[in-house]
C-alpha cells in the first residue's frame, strides 16, 4: 500500500517498483500471456453482448437492493442461516467478532475475501485475541509477510519463488527449496491441521442469490470449500453489490468472471451453499452459518447517477491486468487495498480522500480498463470525476490553475503559442527540436526531445491556401486541435491535399481551440466544460456531413465527452449530440467513407509499422482502417508487438509522471525497432511527439509520421 503524503513522495515510492526487475518481468510476462489467454477463452463468444447483459443485470439489482436483501434474508433464514446487516466496516467486524465470542471460537481459518480486506477484518479479530489464518496460498504468504494484496485475484504476484522459499524456511524452521510444487506442498502441510482445529471459517461470496437465500463462491483452490465445511461455524461476509435476483444471473456472470480474471474458461471450484449443512460437531448436527451483508457506502454509490455503475464490479481484477501503469509499478503502488483502475475509485469511497489523492492521478487515460471491464464500467471517466472532486475540495496547484486559465481563453492561448515561436529561437535546433528544456522542466523530462512551435500555424496557412472544390461529394469541417494547428501543421496540410483530390469541400472554423482534454485529465472539469462550449459554438454542424480530426485523442473526447460535459443544458446537449454524431477520425473517413484504392497511390515498398493510439483503438474502436491505409498507400506493413499498448504520452500524464512515461516509451520503441521498419506511423500528434522525441534521443533513423502524411506523399 502506498503511504506517501504528497505527489512527490508518491513518485519516489514508485521508483522502488521501477527498480524491481523481478516485478517488472513478472508483470510484463503476465500482461502478454493474459491477453492471449483471454482472447482464446472468449473465442466465438459475443463478449460485448455478455458484458452489456451483466451491466443491465447488476444495475437492476443495485436499484432494488433493499427488496433483494429482504428476500435473501427471508429465504436464508428459512433455510437455517443467520443473516446480519452491517452499515459500516466497523459494524461488520464487530458482528463477526461477537459471533466468534458467542460460539466460543478461538481459532479462525479464512479464505480469500477482498471485502474482508476492505474492512481490515483480520486486524480487528486479532486485536480481540482470535487466531486468524489465511488459507488461500497467496493470501497466506502476504499475511506472513504482513503485507496487503498486490492484485485482487493474485495477491502475491509481486513475489518470486525465492522470496517465498526464504519465507517458508523461516516459518517452518527447515530449509526449503525454490521449487513451486514443493512450496505448495509445504503450505498444504502447514495449513492442513489449521482446518481441522479451527472453530470458525470465514469466506467472502461472489454471489448472494435472493430467490434461494444461498451464496456462490468462485475459487481456484480448494481452500474455500474446506473453510466453509470443516469448522463448526461458517461466516460469509459480502457487500450488498453481490445481491442478485436469481441463480441465472449469477451463472451469466460466471461465464465472464474466470475468463476476464485469468483467461480460464471456468475456474477450478464453483461452490454453492444453500442452507445449513450437516455438522456432527454441533449440538443439533447442523453447522452454524452466518451471512454478514455489508453496506459501507455502497448504498450512497447506488444513489449517485454517475458512480452507481461502480456496483457492477465483479472483482475480476482485469482492469489491473491490462493497465500499462499497473504493469510498471504493481498493486502496492497503484492502490490502497483495492487494486488497479477500480481501486483508484473504491479507495476514495471506502478509505477516504487522503488515501486516494495521489493514486487517483496515476491514470494515463488509455481506456484499456474500460475496454475490458466485465461490468462495462466507464472507469477512466469515474477516475477523472474523483480527481475533479478532490481538486474542488483541496484546490488546484498553481501551475495547473495557470494552464487552465490560459486554455479557456482562446485568444490568449493562441497569442502565447504565436509568441513562443519567437521565444524559442535561442534554444531551437535547425531540425525542429528544442536544444534543451526550459528550467521549469526537471531533468527527468529529458527522456525525449521536444518539438519547436511551427513557423506558421495551420490556421494561417489555411487562409492563404484553402482549396475550393466545384462539385463536392462531401462537405466537412476540420478540427485541428492545438498541436496540429501550432506544432505539426504539415499533418493537416497533408490531409487537405488528400481530401481535395477526392472532391471533399472543407471548412476550418477559426474560433476553434484546444479540445479541452488536457485540463480534463488534470481534474479541471469546469474549464474542460468551458472549452467544450467554446468549440461547440464554433461549429455550425448543420452545414457539414462530417467533422474530421487527425488527432485520435481529440476525436474520442469530442465524440464521447462533450455531451456529458454540457448535459445540464438541454440546448447545448442537443448541439453536442449532433456534433458528436458527425465526428470521425482521419483514417476511418479516408478508408471507409472516401474508400480510396490501392491504385490511387504509388507503390514505394517502404517497410512501415504502426502504433495504435489508445483513443483510436479503444476510444473509437477503430482497428483496421489505418492498417488498411498503410497497405493501400504503397507501403509494406510490418506488425509490431503490442501495437495497441500505450506509448506513455497521456498528455499531461507524461509531465506529471515522467519516470513512468519514459518506461512505457522505451518498451514501445524497443518493439518498434525489432520490426526492422524504417517508418513508424500513427494517427495522433501526441503519440508522434512522444515517439519521435524518444527515437531522436536514441539517435534512431526511424521516421515517425502521421498516416495522412504518407498518403499525401504517395498520392499519384
Secondary structure, DSSP 8 states (H G I E B T S, - for coil): ----SSHHHHHHHHHHHHT-HHHHHHHHHHHHHHHHHHHHHTTTS-HHHHHHHHHHHHHHHHHTHHHHHHHHHHHHHHTT-EEEEESSHHHHHHHHHHHHHHTT--EEEE---HHHHHHTHHHHHHHTT-EEEE-SHHHHHHHHTT---SSSS-TTTT--HHHHHHHHHHHHSS---S-HHHHHHHHHHHHHHHHHH-SEEEE--SEEETTTTEEEEEESSTHHHHHHHTSSEEEEEEEGGGEES-HHHHHHHHHHHHHHHHS-SS-SEEEEE-S--B-TTSTTSB-EEEEEEE-TTHHHHHHSTTGGGGGG-----HHHHT-HHHHHH-TTTSBSSSBHHHHHHHHHHHH-HHHHTTGGG------HHHHH-TT---HHHHHHHHHHHHHHHH---HHHHHHHHHHT-HHHHHHHHHHHHHHTGGGB-TTSBBSS--TTS-GGGTTS--B---SS-HHHHHHHH----SS-SEEEEEE-HHHHHHT-HHHHHHHHHHHHHTTEEEE--TT----SHHHHHTT-HHHHHHHHHHHHHH--GGG-SEEEES-HHHHHHHHHTHHHHTTTSHHHHHHHHHHHHHEEEHHHIIIIIS---GGGB-----EEEE---HHHHTTS---HHHHHHHHHTT-EE---TTTTS--S-TTTHHHH-HHHHHHHHHHHHHHHHHTT-SEEEES-HHHHHHHHHHHHHHT---EEEEHHHHHHHTB-
